[in-house]
Amino acid sequence: MKRSLKPGTMLYPLPAVLVTGGDMEHSTVMTAAWTGIVNSDPPMTYVSVRPGRYSYGIIKAAGEFVINLTTAAMAEQVDYAGCVSGRKEDKFEKLGFVKEPGEVVKAPMIAQCPVSLECRVTEAKELGSHTMFLAEIVRVHADESLFDKNDRICLEKAGLLAYIHGGYLPLGTRKLGTFGYSVMKPKTQKKKAAQSRKMSLMKAKNKEHKKKDTVFTGKKTLVSK
Amino acid sequence: MKRSLKPGTMLYPLPAVLVTGGDMEHSTVMTAAWTGIVNSDPPMTYVSVRPGRYSYGIIKAAGEFVINLTTAAMAEQVDYAGCVSGRKEDKFEKLGFVKEPGEVVKAPMIAQCPVSLECRVTEAKELGSHTMFLAEIVRVHADESLFDKNDRICLEKAGLLAYIHGGYLPLGTRKLGTFGYSVMKPKTQKKKAAQSRKMSLMKAKNKEHKKKDTVFTGKKTLVSK
């Protein structure tokens, strides 16, 4: 049974991202949840910003920004970057964010964030309280630790942060399923399960090797052979 | 250390929602993650849909749709609704989704979903692979079970479903913090903590009462007084 409520922005979970603007020297960072994907080909995103925000003018003038995904471990920093204005202090310094140069845009990436998206504004759309900066994603940077042996990104390893209705939540670490799992043929399911078992075995063997290596390198006397 | 990748839609976590269209009799339902909030006042959202999708024509013609938030328990149904076309079968029937009428738009809400947003399209923007339906949220419906004693929505109770890069993840249940907690004055923190303790005590007392009630109603002989 549902209760009827007046219109509001009750659409969650959303990503709590850090949006950076400016350049490597003079940079701005703000937290945003009013962001998402609007198109696959070309890959496009948006971030909606109140005109009163310090970042607004900087993003509007440059026509560029970077979206940095955040982790549950960064929740307090993310909250701070959403509450305090860049007019008052250098939030990079305050929060210990390390700047990394992008490849395409001038705005810095945040080294501590697991994924950064370089974005170029295609349109600034005034909607009322916010201006939606529609943008093309022109380059993606993902932390090396997120890749598996087949060079596939396992984003569930990142421990991403979600924003829901006034609060921050961590994501679970275990996938409930991959896209298409509800309609997968039994044959494909079996094949995937076999692949997964093979990978687990390989992983276990590698761990074993690593252990042996460690013992061998560290304390030679402990190795019998 | 980050690896540089070609442009892609690597922005997560996103909500895995069920978008309904049509009316109570002839309805369509599809899964979408290309959705989010674009404006706070008036509350506005969007959903980006490929023109080839069955729902596309129905939403475009009606200029209305409903966004239904989903839970981790519904992951398989959500996946199915994103893989199979409404041209092939009635997914409401197949998935056991119960329709509820909205108040403003004709598209049905899904009873099993914890939150439904009635939306009215303001613009259809062709971006390439997808058309972004920008829309005003004209009414919100939230399940009674999500409200606390002070009639505040506790969305973390819903067990919402997130979509990340080809897979479904549950959300954690414990808030890492509420918006603004990183800059909260110690006085306010203390006040909030006291309120929280009071609420917990009240809850515990209520539980105690309920337990007694149950015993009293069910097995009178067990109550000594």
Chai-1 contact restraints between the chains, C-beta under 6 A:
chainA,res_idxA,chainB,res_idxB,connection_type,confidence,min_distance_angstrom,max_distance_angstrom,comment,restraint_id
A,M1,B,E144,contact,1.0,0.0,6.0,A-B,restraint_1
A,K2,B,H141,contact,1.0,0.0,6.0,A-B,restraint_2
A,K2,B,D143,contact,1.0,0.0,6.0,A-B,restraint_3
A,R3,B,A142,contact,1.0,0.0,6.0,A-B,restraint_4
A,R3,B,E144,contact,1.0,0.0,6.0,A-B,restraint_5
A,S4,B,H141,contact,1.0,0.0,6.0,A-B,restraint_6
A,L5,B,V140,contact,1.0,0.0,6.0,A-B,restraint_7
A,P7,B,P43,contact,1.0,0.0,6.0,A-B,restraint_8
A,P7,B,I137,contact,1.0,0.0,6.0,A-B,restraint_9
A,P7,B,V138,contact,1.0,0.0,6.0,A-B,restraint_10
A,G8,B,P43,contact,1.0,0.0,6.0,A-B,restraint_11
A,G8,B,V140,contact,1.0,0.0,6.0,A-B,restraint_12
A,T9,B,I37,contact,1.0,0.0,6.0,A-B,restraint_13
A,T9,B,S40,contact,1.0,0.0,6.0,A-B,restraint_14
A,T9,B,P43,contact,1.0,0.0,6.0,A-B,restraint_15
A,M10,B,V115,contact,1.0,0.0,6.0,A-B,restraint_16
A,M10,B,V140,contact,1.0,0.0,6.0,A-B,restraint_17
A,L11,B,I37,contact,1.0,0.0,6.0,A-B,restraint_18
A,L11,B,T45,contact,1.0,0.0,6.0,A-B,restraint_19
A,Y12,B,L155,contact,1.0,0.0,6.0,A-B,restraint_20
A,P13,B,P13,contact,1.0,0.0,6.0,A-B,restraint_21
A,P13,B,P15,contact,1.0,0.0,6.0,A-B,restraint_22
A,P13,B,L160,contact,1.0,0.0,6.0,A-B,restraint_23
A,P13,B,A162,contact,1.0,0.0,6.0,A-B,restraint_24
A,P13,B,L171,contact,1.0,0.0,6.0,A-B,restraint_25
A,P15,B,P13,contact,1.0,0.0,6.0,A-B,restraint_26
A,W34,B,I37,contact,1.0,0.0,6.0,A-B,restraint_27
A,G36,B,G36,contact,1.0,0.0,6.0,A-B,restraint_28
A,I37,B,T9,contact,1.0,0.0,6.0,A-B,restraint_29
A,I37,B,L11,contact,1.0,0.0,6.0,A-B,restraint_30
A,I37,B,W34,contact,1.0,0.0,6.0,A-B,restraint_31
A,V38,B,S48,contact,1.0,0.0,6.0,A-B,restraint_32
A,V38,B,M132,contact,1.0,0.0,6.0,A-B,restraint_33
A,N39,B,L127,contact,1.0,0.0,6.0,A-B,restraint_34
A,N39,B,G128,contact,1.0,0.0,6.0,A-B,restraint_35
A,N39,B,S129,contact,1.0,0.0,6.0,A-B,restraint_36
A,N39,B,H130,contact,1.0,0.0,6.0,A-B,restraint_37
A,S40,B,T9,contact,1.0,0.0,6.0,A-B,restraint_38
A,S40,B,S129,contact,1.0,0.0,6.0,A-B,restraint_39
A,D41,B,G128,contact,1.0,0.0,6.0,A-B,restraint_40
A,D41,B,S129,contact,1.0,0.0,6.0,A-B,restraint_41
A,P42,B,G128,contact,1.0,0.0,6.0,A-B,restraint_42
A,P43,B,P7,contact,1.0,0.0,6.0,A-B,restraint_43
A,P43,B,G8,contact,1.0,0.0,6.0,A-B,restraint_44
A,P43,B,T9,contact,1.0,0.0,6.0,A-B,restraint_45
A,M44,B,L127,contact,1.0,0.0,6.0,A-B,restraint_46
A,T45,B,L11,contact,1.0,0.0,6.0,A-B,restraint_47
A,S48,B,V38,contact,1.0,0.0,6.0,A-B,restraint_48
A,A75,B,L176,contact,1.0,0.0,6.0,A-B,restraint_49
A,A75,B,G177,contact,1.0,0.0,6.0,A-B,restraint_50
A,E76,B,S182,contact,1.0,0.0,6.0,A-B,restraint_51
A,D79,B,G177,contact,1.0,0.0,6.0,A-B,restraint_52
A,D79,B,Y181,contact,1.0,0.0,6.0,A-B,restraint_53
A,D79,B,S182,contact,1.0,0.0,6.0,A-B,restraint_54
A,Y80,B,S182,contact,1.0,0.0,6.0,A-B,restraint_55
A,C83,B,G180,contact,1.0,0.0,6.0,A-B,restraint_56
A,C83,B,V183,contact,1.0,0.0,6.0,A-B,restraint_57
A,V115,B,M10,contact,1.0,0.0,6.0,A-B,restraint_58
A,L127,B,N39,contact,1.0,0.0,6.0,A-B,restraint_59
A,L127,B,M44,contact,1.0,0.0,6.0,A-B,restraint_60
A,G128,B,N39,contact,1.0,0.0,6.0,A-B,restraint_61
A,G128,B,D41,contact,1.0,0.0,6.0,A-B,restraint_62
A,G128,B,P42,contact,1.0,0.0,6.0,A-B,restraint_63
A,S129,B,N39,contact,1.0,0.0,6.0,A-B,restraint_64
A,S129,B,S40,contact,1.0,0.0,6.0,A-B,restraint_65
A,S129,B,D41,contact,1.0,0.0,6.0,A-B,restraint_66
A,H130,B,N39,contact,1.0,0.0,6.0,A-B,restraint_67
A,M132,B,V38,contact,1.0,0.0,6.0,A-B,restraint_68
A,I137,B,P7,contact,1.0,0.0,6.0,A-B,restraint_69
A,V138,B,P7,contact,1.0,0.0,6.0,A-B,restraint_70
A,V140,B,L5,contact,1.0,0.0,6.0,A-B,restraint_71
A,V140,B,G8,contact,1.0,0.0,6.0,A-B,restraint_72
A,V140,B,M10,contact,1.0,0.0,6.0,A-B,restraint_73
A,H141,B,K2,contact,1.0,0.0,6.0,A-B,restraint_74
A,H141,B,S4,contact,1.0,0.0,6.0,A-B,restraint_75
A,A142,B,R3,contact,1.0,0.0,6.0,A-B,restraint_76
A,D143,B,K2,contact,1.0,0.0,6.0,A-B,restraint_77
A,E144,B,M1,contact,1.0,0.0,6.0,A-B,restraint_78
A,E144,B,R3,contact,1.0,0.0,6.0,A-B,restraint_79
A,L155,B,Y12,contact,1.0,0.0,6.0,A-B,restraint_80
A,L155,B,I164,contact,1.0,0.0,6.0,A-B,restraint_81
A,L155,B,H165,contact,1.0,0.0,6.0,A-B,restraint_82
A,L160,B,P13,contact,1.0,0.0,6.0,A-B,restraint_83
A,A162,B,P13,contact,1.0,0.0,6.0,A-B,restraint_84
A,A162,B,L171,contact,1.0,0.0,6.0,A-B,restraint_85
A,I164,B,L155,contact,1.0,0.0,6.0,A-B,restraint_86
A,H165,B,L155,contact,1.0,0.0,6.0,A-B,restraint_87
A,G166,B,T178,contact,1.0,0.0,6.0,A-B,restraint_88
A,G166,B,F179,contact,1.0,0.0,6.0,A-B,restraint_89
A,G167,B,K175,contact,1.0,0.0,6.0,A-B,restraint_90
A,G167,B,T178,contact,1.0,0.0,6.0,A-B,restraint_91
A,Y168,B,L176,contact,1.0,0.0,6.0,A-B,restraint_92
A,Y168,B,G177,contact,1.0,0.0,6.0,A-B,restraint_93
A,L169,B,L171,contact,1.0,0.0,6.0,A-B,restraint_94
A,L169,B,G172,contact,1.0,0.0,6.0,A-B,restraint_95
A,P170,B,G172,contact,1.0,0.0,6.0,A-B,restraint_96
A,L171,B,P13,contact,1.0,0.0,6.0,A-B,restraint_97
A,L171,B,A162,contact,1.0,0.0,6.0,A-B,restraint_98
A,L171,B,L169,contact,1.0,0.0,6.0,A-B,restraint_99
A,G172,B,L169,contact,1.0,0.0,6.0,A-B,restraint_100
A,G172,B,P170,contact,1.0,0.0,6.0,A-B,restraint_101
A,K175,B,G167,contact,1.0,0.0,6.0,A-B,restraint_102
A,L176,B,A75,contact,1.0,0.0,6.0,A-B,restraint_103
A,L176,B,Y168,contact,1.0,0.0,6.0,A-B,restraint_104
A,G177,B,A75,contact,1.0,0.0,6.0,A-B,restraint_105
A,G177,B,D79,contact,1.0,0.0,6.0,A-B,restraint_106
A,G177,B,Y168,contact,1.0,0.0,6.0,A-B,restraint_107
A,T178,B,G166,contact,1.0,0.0,6.0,A-B,restraint_108
A,T178,B,G167,contact,1.0,0.0,6.0,A-B,restraint_109
A,F179,B,G166,contact,1.0,0.0,6.0,A-B,restraint_110
A,G180,B,C83,contact,1.0,0.0,6.0,A-B,restraint_111
A,Y181,B,D79,contact,1.0,0.0,6.0,A-B,restraint_112
A,S182,B,E76,contact,1.0,0.0,6.0,A-B,restraint_113
A,S182,B,D79,contact,1.0,0.0,6.0,A-B,restraint_114
A,S182,B,Y80,contact,1.0,0.0,6.0,A-B,restraint_115
A,V183,B,C83,contact,1.0,0.0,6.0,A-B,restraint_116
